[in-house]
Amino acid sequence: MSARKGRWVSSFSFLLFWASSIPRRGSARLLQELSPQEYFGSLQAGRASLAYFSRNASPGAQPFLEQIENSAEALQDYGISVVKVNCPKEDVSRYCGKENTLRKAYLFRGSMLIREFPTDALFDVNSIVANVLFALLFNEVKYVETLADLQNIENALKGRANMVFAYVPATGTAEHRAVMEAAFVYGTVHQFVLTTEATLLRDTGDDEPDVASARLLFCHCQRATDLAQPCRRTAMGQALTMLNIHRHLKLMGAPLVTEVAEDPEKVSTVHLQLGLPLVFILSQKETYEADRRTAEFVAWQLLGKAGVALLSRDLVDLNILLKSNVALKTPDEGVPVKYLVLEDTDEVITLVEDKSKVGQIQEEEEEEEDEDEKQNNNQDIQDDQVVEAVARDKKRELPLEQILVLTEETFHSALLEAARTVVLFYASWEAVSLAVLRSYAEVADHLKGTQGVSLAQVNCWDWPGVCTKENVTQFPTIRIYEKGERWVMYDGMWGTEELTSFIMLSRVSCPLKLATIEEAEGYLRGEFPSELSSYHHTSVLGVFSMATSEARKAFEEAGNILSGHVTMGMYFEDDALALSRKYAVSPPALLLARSGGQSVEGIALSKQSAQDMVRMIRYELLDVFPEITVQNLPRYLQLRKPFLILFSDGDIGEMESKEMLKLAKGRPRQAFVACWLNLKKTPVGRGVLKVYFATVPSPPLLLWVNLHAGGRVFQFPSEQTVTEMNVLSWLERLKAGLESPSSTLSEEDWKPPLPAYDFLQMMETAVPEVPLHPSHRHGDTPVPKSPGGDTTVREEPSQETKAEKGGSPGRDLRGTAPRLAAREKQGKRHSEL
């Protein structure tokens, strides 16, 4: 017996167990022979029995008696006893006295007669079992002749239970028996409906049905809560046998989509146990809803043919999942899971229905990758992780409902509608622009409902005139406009958190003038202004006396430069001296409040120019002993100082942290940046160490790196403990030239290997694409112009085209499909993400 068949039999074992648990009367011979008095005296309430009354067994009745005897074992499995009643010659009772009664079999439940069968209707074991069960299951199995009868039953079941609809060409057949046996087991779970009318089978919508073959449809009425909504139907593709029906009902009862969070090799579902493949739709947190709809769409198409599981890449640490969007696991033992990249759901369905397609798709992908490698020119070297990430999620639908789309006609009027309008200027074909658009969509969701802030976007590929007038010369660019006049440009990292912080901080005047000492104290505690009370940030308060007007003006100018990056307050009332003395400084001075005012540091203002103040504030806002990350590294590189950096495989120890903090706070702090890097949180650090060392030593590693003077890298002796005294002594030896560098970095400038793309040249020679999303403003009928000045005709898509693009729910694999940018060189619009 094959492994697959073994699994089916295992799933079917409960039926055999149930059957074997029923007590049987008699031993070797199951057909009992009793007198009328013995038979009627032995009847028990609720117990069914099939009786044949015979006076003298004629040769013509012998075949029937053989079939009755052969059916006894099968009927005993359902608790039905089979009895031959021998009538005495002198007995003239109802069942023994008339000749015609001796040509019938009688079905009793207890002493109640349920039905009488002509012996010619019980011609073999199948007909006997089928007809007897059909008579007993008159509540569980409805017989219908017309479509109206079937629809009435469906409507009564909608929202409550499912229906099993079976067509058999004639009663008493093996298929009829299989349906009745299934109804005996599952009749309390599903409503069974039977017909022998070929016309009704055609009326159900079955295309050109073979009326000579039995059919079984599972009707999903429980999911249909609306009477106008038809019940979905899933046909059983196999022959009508009890084993196949049981298998089909098990599949219909399984979850439509199974969500899993483990290695696909370890996953086992009812589909695999029953010999069917399992399709994994690979998902991620950002596209979960769309991927769930896709998985459900695929599951309905493959119902009864394969199982569908939704596997989150975020929960399973497998590199292969990042390169694929679909996985296929077969029930065959020893066959590994196949990981594939497919374009749409049609390919998934074809993959299951045509097994030869699996190898063909894998071969095509390998050939495509080889071809890409051959055709890659030098310019493709610049296609980095950003390009790949954008291409991978190109079909992901971004939630842009909260973002206003601006055109040449709506740009200036839209800027006047809100106190502050954030505008993203981007190019729809440029990878970084599309990556930033994702972060921008997340920012819009975070700031939804924020008073006085509106988020908008301008596609400079469609509206170059707007970007030219606003002097936007690089993509992407983000600006915050105040009532359409003064604007502040964002120059930080493109992450969601950084963008949100910039927009929130820009809502408050910088610097914010405080009128009373209570306001100043509340400002330092983070309670004022109220817009930022729930927002964690470091506050800078400038304290000035009436005699320090020049420093105050420089501070105001510095505030304009730092707007959006830091909250700055200014206090210059008569009691400013009292406030500054509380923190041991004299005006002009800075007060830095960290962690909601839990620690306030006073710093004297010796610099008078705005630029000096900007540099000073930025420096003071840096952490004393920072953890270096990809996001904050540029801030520390701008200091152009050597790095004393501790590489750690995880969080650093308490003693090392304490000693390094002493170094960071000591007198030499102005000379270098003391910092550390967590290799687990920032794995790119391992790549940095591979550049520094041919063989990377085991962390922790304390290094001195001077990127701005010679690029020499020194390693602190591993046999020494990291203490303030040991490190300072080691630094003195470095200064004296007594230590040899572990490595020296190349003196070449760190520039891209090739010149950047000439975007302006592209815009002059290329024809812009037709934008898929018009302005969100009602009543606008703009006539856009191409970069050359000619009017571009924009046709509305026809209804046929719209329907084709809409397709079925879950048609595309959306964000699940990773694709390298090298495979599709043309620019991609944000609507295709």
C-alpha positions in Angstrom: 0.0 0.0 0.0 1.5 3.4 -1.0 2.1 6.1 1.6 -0.6 8.3 0.1 -3.2 5.6 0.2 -2.1 4.8 3.7 -2.9 8.3 4.8 -6.4 8.2 3.3 -7.1 4.9 5.1 -5.8 6.4 8.3 -8.2 9.3 7.9 -11.0 6.9 7.2 -10.2 4.7 10.2 -12.7 6.3 12.5 -15.5 4.8 10.3 -14.1 1.4 10.7 -13.7 1.9 14.5 -17.3 3.1 14.7 -18.5 0.1 12.7 -16.6 -2.4 14.8 -17.8 -0.9 18.0 -21.5 -1.9 17.3 -22.4 -5.1 19.1 -23.4 -7.9 16.7 -25.9 -10.7 17.4 -24.9 -14.2 16.4 -21.5 -15.3 15.5 -20.5 -17.1 12.3 -23.9 -16.6 10.5 -25.3 -13.1 10.6 -28.6 -13.9 8.9 -30.9 -15.1 11.7 -33.8 -17.5 11.1 -36.6 -17.1 13.6 -40.3 -18.0 13.9 -42.8 -15.1 13.8 -43.4 -15.3 17.5 -39.6 -15.3 18.2 -39.0 -12.4 15.8 -41.7 -10.1 17.0 -40.8 -10.9 20.6 -37.2 -9.9 20.0 -37.9 -6.4 18.6 -36.4 -3.6 20.6 -37.5 0.0 20.6 -35.3 2.1 18.3 -33.5 -0.9 16.7 -33.9 -1.4 13.0 -34.4 -4.8 11.4 -35.0 -6.1 7.8 -37.2 -9.1 7.7 -38.1 -11.5 5.0 -41.1 -13.8 5.6 -40.9 -17.2 3.9 -43.1 -20.4 4.1 -41.3 -22.7 1.7 -38.2 -21.5 0.0 -38.8 -21.9 -3.7 -35.9 -22.2 -6.1 -36.8 -18.7 -7.5 -36.3 -17.1 -4.1 -32.9 -18.6 -3.6 -30.9 -15.7 -5.3 -32.7 -13.1 -3.2 -32.0 -15.1 0.0 -28.3 -15.2 -1.0 -28.2 -11.4 -1.4 -30.0 -10.8 1.8 -27.6 -13.0 3.6 -24.6 -11.2 2.0 -26.0 -7.8 3.0 -26.4 -8.8 6.6 -22.8 -8.0 7.5 -22.9 -4.6 5.8 -26.2 -3.7 7.5 -25.0 -4.9 10.9 -22.3 -2.1 10.6 -25.2 0.4 10.9 -27.0 -1.4 13.7 -29.6 -3.1 11.4 -30.2 -6.8 11.9 -31.3 -9.0 9.0 -33.8 -11.8 9.8 -35.4 -14.6 7.8 -38.8 -15.4 9.4 -40.0 -19.0 8.7 -43.8 -19.0 8.6 -45.6 -22.3 9.6 -48.1 -23.6 7.1 -51.0 -23.0 9.4 -50.0 -19.3 10.1 -52.5 -17.0 8.3 -51.3 -13.8 10.0 -50.7 -10.5 8.1 -47.1 -11.3 7.1 -47.4 -15.1 6.6 -51.0 -15.6 5.4 -50.9 -14.0 1.9 -48.8 -15.0 -1.0 -48.0 -11.5 -2.2 -46.6 -10.6 1.2 -44.1 -13.4 0.8 -42.6 -11.5 -2.2 -41.6 -8.5 -0.1 -39.0 -7.6 2.6 -40.1 -5.4 5.5 -38.1 -2.8 7.4 -39.0 -2.3 11.0 -37.8 0.2 13.6 -38.8 -1.5 16.9 -42.3 -2.9 16.2 -43.1 0.0 13.8 -43.1 -0.8 10.1 -41.1 1.8 8.2 -41.3 0.5 4.7 -41.9 -2.6 2.6 -39.7 -3.4 -0.4 -40.5 -5.6 -3.4 -37.9 -8.3 -3.6 -37.1 -7.4 -7.2 -35.9 -4.0 -6.0 -33.4 -5.7 -3.7 -31.3 -7.4 -6.3 -27.8 -7.1 -4.8 -26.0 -6.0 -1.7 -25.6 -2.4 -3.0 -29.4 -2.0 -3.7 -30.3 -3.6 -0.3 -28.0 -1.3 1.7 -28.8 1.8 -0.3 -32.6 1.4 -0.1 -32.6 0.4 3.6 -30.5 3.4 4.6 -32.5 5.7 2.3 -35.7 4.7 4.1 -34.2 5.1 7.5 -32.6 8.5 6.7 -35.7 10.2 5.4 -34.9 13.3 7.6 -31.2 13.4 6.8 -31.6 12.9 3.0 -34.1 15.0 1.0 -35.1 13.8 -2.4 -35.8 16.6 -5.0 -37.0 16.6 -8.5 -37.0 20.3 -9.5 -34.7 23.3 -9.3 -37.2 25.2 -7.2 -37.2 22.4 -4.6 -33.4 22.5 -4.5 -33.3 26.3 -4.2 -35.8 26.3 -1.3 -33.6 23.9 0.6 -30.5 26.1 -0.1 -32.3 29.2 1.1 -33.4 27.5 4.3 -29.8 26.5 5.0 -28.1 29.8 4.2 -26.1 31.1 7.1 -26.8 27.9 9.1 -25.4 24.7 7.5 -23.8 23.4 4.3 -25.4 21.0 1.8 -24.2 17.9 0.0 -26.0 17.5 -3.3 -25.7 14.2 -5.1 -27.0 13.0 -8.5 -27.2 9.3 -9.2 -28.6 8.0 -12.5 -30.7 5.4 -10.6 -31.3 4.2 -7.0 -30.0 1.0 -5.7 -26.5 1.5 -7.4 -23.1 1.4 -5.7 -23.0 5.2 -5.9 -26.4 5.5 -4.3 -25.2 3.2 -1.5 -22.0 5.4 -1.0 -24.1 8.6 -0.7 -26.4 6.9 1.9 -23.5 5.6 3.9 -21.9 9.1 3.9 -25.3 10.5 5.0 -25.5 8.0 7.8 -22.1 9.3 9.2 -22.3 13.1 8.3 -26.1 13.6 8.2 -26.1 15.5 11.5 -23.4 17.9 10.2 -24.5 18.5 6.6 -27.9 18.4 4.8 -27.8 15.7 2.2 -30.0 16.1 -1.0 -30.4 13.4 -3.6 -31.8 13.4 -7.1 -32.0 11.1 -10.0 -33.3 13.8 -12.4 -30.7 14.5 -15.1 -32.6 17.7 -16.0 -32.0 19.0 -12.5 -28.3 18.3 -12.8 -28.2 20.5 -16.0 -30.2 23.2 -14.3 -27.6 23.5 -11.5 -25.2 25.0 -14.0 -23.0 22.0 -14.6 -21.6 22.5 -18.1 -22.6 19.6 -20.3 -22.8 17.0 -17.4 -22.4 13.4 -18.1 -25.8 12.2 -17.0 -24.6 8.6 -17.1 -22.2 9.3 -14.2 -23.0 10.1 -10.7 -22.0 13.6 -9.4 -21.5 15.1 -5.9 -21.4 18.8 -5.1 -20.6 20.4 -1.8 -22.6 23.6 -1.4 -21.1 26.2 1.0 -24.4 27.6 2.2 -23.2 28.4 5.7 -21.0 31.2 4.2 -24.0 32.7 2.3 -25.8 35.0 4.8 -27.8 36.9 2.1 -30.7 35.1 0.5 -29.8 36.7 -2.8 -26.3 35.3 -2.6 -26.0 31.8 -4.2 -24.2 29.0 -2.4 -20.7 28.4 -3.7 -20.5 24.8 -5.1 -17.4 22.6 -5.2 -17.7 19.5 -7.3 -16.0 16.2 -6.3 -13.7 15.2 -9.1 -13.4 11.5 -8.1 -15.8 8.6 -8.5 -18.6 8.3 -5.9 -17.2 5.9 -3.4 -17.5 6.1 0.4 -13.8 6.7 0.7 -13.7 9.5 -1.8 -16.8 11.2 -0.3 -15.3 11.0 3.1 -12.1 12.5 1.8 -14.0 15.3 0.0 -16.0 16.2 3.1 -12.8 16.3 5.2 -11.3 18.7 2.7 -14.4 20.9 2.6 -14.4 21.0 6.4 -10.8 22.1 6.6 -10.0 25.9 7.0 -10.1 27.7 3.7 -6.7 29.3 4.4 -4.3 28.1 7.1 -2.0 30.7 8.7 1.4 29.2 9.6 4.4 30.6 11.3 7.1 27.9 10.9 9.4 26.4 8.3 7.2 24.9 5.5 9.2 21.7 5.7 7.7 21.1 9.2 4.1 22.1 8.3 1.4 19.3 8.0 -2.2 19.8 7.2 -5.2 17.6 6.4 -4.5 18.2 2.6 -1.0 16.7 2.8 -2.4 13.8 4.9 -5.0 13.1 2.2 -2.4 13.1 -0.6 -2.9 16.7 -1.9 -0.2 19.4 -2.3 0.0 22.5 -0.1 0.5 26.0 -1.6 2.2 28.6 0.5 1.4 32.3 -0.2 4.4 34.2 1.3 3.3 37.4 3.0 4.6 40.2 5.2 3.1 42.5 7.8 2.8 45.5 5.4 0.8 43.6 2.8 -1.0 41.1 5.1 -4.6 42.2 4.1 -4.0 42.0 0.4 -2.1 38.7 0.7 -4.9 37.3 2.7 -7.4 38.1 0.0 -5.1 36.6 -2.6 -4.7 33.4 -0.6 -8.5 33.1 -0.2 -9.0 33.7 -3.9 -6.5 31.0 -4.7 -8.0 28.6 -2.1 -11.5 28.8 -3.7 -10.0 28.0 -7.1 -8.1 25.0 -5.7 -10.6 23.8 -3.3 -10.5 20.0 -3.3 -7.3 20.0 -5.3 -4.8 21.5 -3.0 -4.5 23.3 0.4 -3.5 27.0 0.7 -1.5 28.4 3.6 -0.4 32.0 4.4 3.1 32.2 5.6 4.5 35.4 7.1 8.1 36.2 6.2 8.3 38.3 9.4 7.8 35.2 11.6 10.1 32.7 9.8 13.8 33.4 9.5 14.5 31.8 6.1 16.5 33.7 3.5 14.8 31.8 0.7 11.5 33.4 1.6 12.8 36.9 0.7 13.5 35.7 -2.8 10.2 34.0 -3.5 6.5 34.6 -3.2 5.1 31.1 -3.5 6.1 27.8 -2.1 4.8 24.3 -3.0 4.9 21.3 -0.8 3.9 17.9 -2.2 2.6 14.9 -0.1 5.5 12.7 -1.5 7.9 11.9 1.2 11.5 13.1 0.7 10.6 15.7 -1.8 11.8 19.2 -0.7 9.6 22.3 -0.7 9.9 24.2 -4.0 10.2 28.0 -3.8 9.0 30.0 -6.8 8.4 33.5 -8.1 5.1 33.8 -9.9 3.4 36.8 -11.4 -0.3 36.1 -10.7 -2.8 33.6 -9.3 -3.4 32.0 -12.7 0.2 30.7 -12.5 -0.5 29.3 -9.0 -3.5 27.4 -10.2 -1.8 26.1 -13.3 1.1 25.0 -11.1 -1.2 22.7 -9.1 -3.3 21.4 -12.0 -0.3 20.8 -14.3 2.6 19.2 -12.2 5.0 19.5 -15.1 4.8 23.3 -14.8 6.9 23.2 -11.6 10.1 22.2 -13.2 9.4 24.3 -16.2 8.9 27.5 -14.1 12.1 26.8 -12.2 14.1 26.3 -15.4 12.7 29.5 -16.8 13.7 31.4 -13.7 17.2 30.0 -13.8 17.5 30.9 -17.5 16.2 34.4 -16.8 18.7 35.0 -14.1 21.5 33.7 -16.3 20.3 36.0 -19.1 20.2 39.0 -16.7 23.8 38.3 -15.6 24.9 38.3 -19.3 23.0 41.4 -20.2 23.9 43.5 -17.1 26.0 46.5 -18.1 28.1 48.7 -15.9 25.2 51.1 -15.2 23.4 48.3 -13.4 26.0 48.3 -10.6 24.1 51.3 -9.2 20.9 49.2 -8.7 21.3 48.8 -4.9 19.0 47.4 -2.2 16.6 50.4 -2.6 16.0 49.5 -6.3 15.5 45.8 -5.4 13.1 46.6 -2.5 11.0 48.8 -4.7 10.9 46.2 -7.5 10.0 43.5 -5.1 7.0 45.3 -3.8 6.0 47.0 -7.1 2.5 45.4 -7.0 1.8 46.4 -3.5 -1.1 48.8 -3.3 -0.1 51.8 -1.1 -2.7 53.5 1.1 -2.5 57.0 -0.4 -6.1 58.1 0.5 -4.8 60.5 3.1 -2.4 62.2 0.6 -3.6 65.0 -1.6 -2.4 64.8 -5.3 -1.4 68.2 -6.5 -1.2 69.5 -10.1 -0.3 72.8 -11.7 -3.8 74.0 -11.2 -4.3 73.0 -7.6 -0.8 73.5 -6.1 -1.0 77.0 -4.9 -4.6 76.9 -3.8 -4.0 73.7 -1.8 -1.2 75.4 0.1 -3.5 78.0 1.5 -6.1 75.6 2.9 -4.1 74.3 5.8 -1.9 76.0 8.3 0.9 73.7 7.3 1.1 71.6 4.1 3.7 68.9 3.7 4.6 68.3 0.1 6.6 65.4 -1.3 8.1 66.2 -4.7 9.1 62.9 -6.4 9.6 61.2 -9.8 7.4 58.2 -10.4 10.2 56.3 -12.2 12.9 56.8 -9.6 13.6 54.1 -7.1 14.4 56.2 -4.0 11.3 58.4 -4.7 9.1 55.3 -4.6 10.8 54.0 -1.5 10.2 57.4 0.2 6.6 57.3 -1.0 6.0 54.2 1.2 7.4 55.9 4.3 5.3 59.0 3.4 2.1 56.9 3.2 2.9 55.5 6.7 3.5 59.0 8.0 0.1 60.1 6.6 -1.6 57.2 8.4 0.2 58.2 11.7 -0.8 61.8 11.4 -4.4 61.1 10.2 -6.7 63.6 12.0 -3.9 65.9 13.2 -5.3 69.4 13.2 -3.6 72.0 10.9 -1.5 69.5 8.9 -2.1 68.4 5.4 0.0 65.9 3.4 0.3 66.3 -0.4 2.4 65.0 -3.3 3.6 66.3 -6.6 4.8 63.9 -9.3 7.4 66.0 -11.1 7.4 63.5 -14.0 3.8 64.6 -14.7 4.0 68.2 -13.5 7.5 69.5 -14.3 6.2 73.0 -14.4 5.4 73.0 -10.7 8.8 71.6 -9.7 10.6 74.1 -11.9 8.8 77.1 -10.3 9.5 75.7 -6.8 13.1 75.2 -7.8 13.0 71.5 -6.9 16.2 70.1 -8.5 16.5 66.7 -6.8 14.2 63.9 -6.1 12.7 63.2 -3.6 12.3 66.5 -1.8 10.0 67.2 1.1 9.0 70.7 2.2 6.6 72.1 4.8 4.8 75.2 3.6 3.2 77.6 6.1 0.1 79.1 4.5 1.8 78.8 1.1 4.6 81.3 2.0 7.6 80.4 4.1 8.8 76.8 3.7 11.2 74.5 5.5 13.0 71.7 3.6 13.5 68.3 5.2 17.1 67.0 5.0 17.1 64.0 7.4 16.7 60.3 7.0 13.8 59.0 5.0 12.4 56.6 7.6 8.8 56.9 8.9 9.8 57.8 12.4 12.2 60.6 11.3 9.7 62.1 8.9 6.9 62.0 11.5 9.2 63.7 14.1 10.1 66.4 11.6 6.5 67.2 10.8 5.4 67.2 14.4 8.2 69.5 15.6 7.6 71.8 12.6 4.1 72.5 14.0 5.6 74.6 16.8 7.3 78.0 16.3 11.1 77.7 16.4 12.1 79.3 18.7 8.9 79.4 20.8 8.7 82.6 22.8 7.7 81.9 26.4 6.0 84.7 28.4 6.2 83.5 32.0 8.7 81.6 34.1 5.9 79.0 34.7 5.7 78.5 31.0 9.4 78.1 30.8 9.5 75.5 33.6 6.6 73.6 31.9 8.5 73.8 28.6 11.5 72.2 30.2 9.3 69.4 31.7 7.8 68.7 28.2 4.3 69.9 29.2 4.3 73.0 27.0 3.4 73.4 24.2 0.5 71.0 24.4 0.9 69.7 20.8 4.1 68.0 21.9 3.2 66.9 25.4 2.9 63.2 24.4 5.9 63.4 22.1 9.3 62.4 23.6 12.0 64.9 22.6 14.8 67.0 23.9 14.0 70.6 24.5 16.4 73.5 24.1 15.6 76.7 26.0 17.6 79.9 25.4 17.6 82.3 28.3 18.5 85.9 27.5 18.6 89.2 29.4 17.5 92.5 27.9 21.2 93.3 27.4 21.9 90.3 25.2 19.8 91.3 22.2 22.5 90.3 19.7 22.8 86.8 21.0 19.0 86.6 21.1 18.7 87.5 17.4 21.3 84.9 16.5 19.4 82.3 18.5 16.2 83.2 16.6 18.0 82.7 13.3 19.4 79.4 14.5 15.8 78.4 15.4 14.7 79.1 11.8 17.5 76.8 10.5 16.8 74.0 13.0 13.0 74.1 12.7 11.6 70.6 12.5 14.8 69.0 13.9 14.6 70.2 17.5 12.2 72.1 19.8 13.7 75.5 20.8 12.2 77.9 23.3 13.3 81.4 24.2 12.8 83.3 27.5 14.0 87.0 27.8 11.7 88.5 30.5 12.9 90.5 33.5 13.2 87.4 35.7 15.4 85.5 33.2 18.4 85.9 35.5 16.5 84.1 38.3 15.7 81.2 35.9 19.3 80.9 34.6 20.8 81.0 38.1 18.6 78.1 39.1 20.6 76.0 36.7 24.0 77.6 37.6 24.4 79.7 34.4 24.1 83.3 33.5 22.4 84.8 30.4 22.9 84.3 27.5 22.7 80.5 28.2 21.2 77.3 26.9 19.1 74.9 29.1 18.9 71.4 27.7 16.1 69.2 29.1 16.3 65.5 28.4 13.7 62.8 29.2 10.8 65.1 30.0 12.8 67.5 32.2 14.3 64.8 34.5 17.7 66.2 33.8 18.4 69.8 32.8 21.9 70.9 31.8 22.9 74.5 31.7 25.4 75.7 29.1 26.8 79.2 28.7 26.5 80.8 25.3 29.9 82.1 24.3 29.2 82.0 20.5 27.3 84.9 19.0 26.7 83.9 15.4 23.7 81.9 14.2 25.9 79.2 12.5 28.0 78.8 15.6 24.9 78.3 17.7 23.5 75.8 15.2 26.7 73.7 15.4 26.7 74.0 19.2 23.1 72.9 19.6 23.5 70.0 17.2 26.6 68.9 19.1 25.0 69.2 22.5 22.0 67.2 21.4 24.2 64.2 20.5 24.4 61.4 23.0 27.5 61.4 25.2 28.1 57.7 24.5 25.9 56.8 21.6 25.0 53.5 20.1 25.9 53.9 16.4 23.1 52.9 13.9 22.6 53.3 10.2 20.3 56.2 11.0 22.5 58.3 13.3 25.9 57.6 11.8 25.8 60.6 9.5 25.4 63.0 12.5 28.6 61.7 14.1 30.5 61.6 10.8 29.8 65.3 10.3 31.9 66.0 13.4 35.0 64.8 11.4 36.6 63.3 14.5 38.2 60.0 15.1 36.0 57.2 16.4 36.7 55.2 19.6 34.2 52.5 18.9 33.4 49.3 20.8 32.0 46.6 18.6 29.8 44.2 20.7 27.9 41.1 19.8 24.8 42.2 21.7 24.4 44.7 24.6 27.7 45.8 26.2 28.4 44.8 29.8 27.7 47.1 32.7 31.4 47.5 33.6 32.4 48.3 29.9 29.6 50.8 29.6 30.6 52.5 32.8 34.3 52.8 31.8 33.5 54.0 28.3 31.1 56.6 29.7 33.9 57.9 31.8 36.0 58.3 28.7 33.2 60.0 26.8 32.6 62.5 29.6 36.3 63.2 30.3 38.5 66.0 29.1 39.5 64.3 25.8 35.8 64.3 24.7 36.4 67.2 22.3 39.1 65.1 20.5 37.2 62.0 19.5 33.7 60.3 19.5 33.4 57.5 22.0 30.6 55.2 20.8 29.6 51.5 20.4 27.9 49.3 17.9 25.6 46.3 18.5 26.4 43.8 15.8 23.1 42.0 16.4 20.9 45.1 15.9 23.2 46.6 13.2 24.5 43.6 11.3 26.2 45.9 8.7 28.9 46.3 11.3 30.1 42.8 10.5 30.8 44.0 6.9 32.7 47.0 8.3 34.9 44.6 10.4 35.6 42.5 7.3 37.0 45.6 5.6 39.2 46.3 8.7 40.5 42.8 9.2 41.4 39.9 6.9 40.3 37.6 9.7 37.8 39.2 12.0 38.6 38.8 15.7 35.9 37.8 18.1 34.0 40.7 19.7 34.0 42.7 21.9 36.5 44.8 19.9 37.6 48.3 20.8 39.0 50.2 17.8 40.4 53.6 17.0 39.3 54.6 13.5 40.3 57.9 11.9 38.4 58.1 8.6 39.4 61.8 8.0 43.2 61.5 8.5 45.0 58.6 7.0 42.2 56.0 7.5 44.3 54.0 10.0 42.6 51.4 12.2 44.1 50.5 15.6 42.8 47.6 17.8 42.9 47.9 21.6 44.9 44.9 23.0 42.5 42.0 23.6 44.4 40.8 26.6 43.7 44.1 28.4 40.5 45.0 30.3 38.6 47.9 28.9 39.0 50.5 31.7 39.4 54.3 31.5 43.0 54.1 32.6 44.0 51.4 30.2 42.3 53.0 27.3 43.9 56.5 28.0 47.3 54.9 28.3 46.8 53.1 25.0 45.7 56.4 23.3 48.9 58.0 24.6 50.9 55.3 22.9 49.0 55.8 19.7 49.7 59.5 19.8 53.4 58.8 20.4 53.5 56.5 17.4 54.3 53.4 19.5 51.4 51.3 18.1 51.1 49.8 14.7 47.8 50.0 12.8 45.8 46.8 12.3 44.9 48.0 8.8 44.8 51.2 6.7 41.8 52.1 4.6 42.2 53.2 1.0 42.8 56.8 0.3 40.4 56.8 -2.6 37.2 58.9 -2.3 34.1 56.8 -1.5 32.2 57.6 -4.6 29.7 55.7 -6.7 31.5 53.4 -9.2 29.8 55.3 -12.1 28.3 58.7 -12.6 24.7 59.1 -11.5 21.8 58.9 -14.0 21.2 62.1 -15.9 17.6 62.6 -14.8 17.2 65.9 -16.6 18.3 64.4 -19.9 15.7 61.6 -19.4 13.0 64.1 -18.8 13.9 66.0 -22.0 13.9 62.9 -24.2 11.3 60.7 -22.7 7.6 61.0 -23.1 5.8 61.1 -19.7 3.5 58.3 -18.7 -0.2 59.0 -18.2 -0.9 59.3 -14.5 -3.5 56.8 -13.2 -4.8 59.0 -10.4 -6.2 62.4 -11.1 -6.3 65.2 -8.5 -8.5 64.5 -5.4 -10.1 67.9 -5.7 -13.6 67.9 -7.1 -14.4 70.0 -10.1 -10.8 70.2 -11.4 -10.4 69.4 -15.1 -6.7 70.1 -15.7 -5.2 69.9 -19.1 -1.6 68.9 -18.2 1.4 69.8 -20.4 4.3 67.7 -21.3 7.8 68.8 -20.5 8.1 70.2 -24.0 5.1 72.4 -23.6 2.7 70.5 -25.8 -0.7 69.5 -24.5 -0.9 65.9 -23.7 -4.2 64.2 -24.4 -5.3 62.0 -21.5 -8.0 59.6 -22.4 -10.3 58.0 -19.8 -10.0 54.2 -19.8 -13.0 52.4 -21.3 -15.3 50.4 -19.1 -13.9 47.2 -20.7 -10.4 48.2 -19.8 -11.4 49.1 -16.3 -13.0 45.8 -15.8 -10.0 44.0 -17.2 -7.7 45.9 -14.8 -10.0 45.2 -11.9 -10.1 41.5 -12.5 -11.0 39.1 -9.8 -10.2 39.8 -6.1 -6.7 38.7 -5.4 -5.8 38.3 -9.0 -2.3 39.7 -8.6 0.2 38.5 -6.0 0.6 42.2 -4.9 3.4 42.7 -2.4 4.3 39.1 -2.2 6.1 39.1 -5.5 9.8 40.1 -5.3 11.3 41.1 -8.6 14.8 42.5 -9.2 14.9 45.9 -10.9 17.3 44.6 -13.5 14.5 42.4 -15.0 12.3 45.4 -15.8 14.4 48.5 -16.8 11.5 50.8 -17.4 10.3 53.3 -14.8 7.6 52.2 -12.4 4.8 54.5 -11.2 3.7 54.6 -7.6 0.3 53.1 -8.5 2.2 49.9 -9.5 3.8 49.4 -6.1 
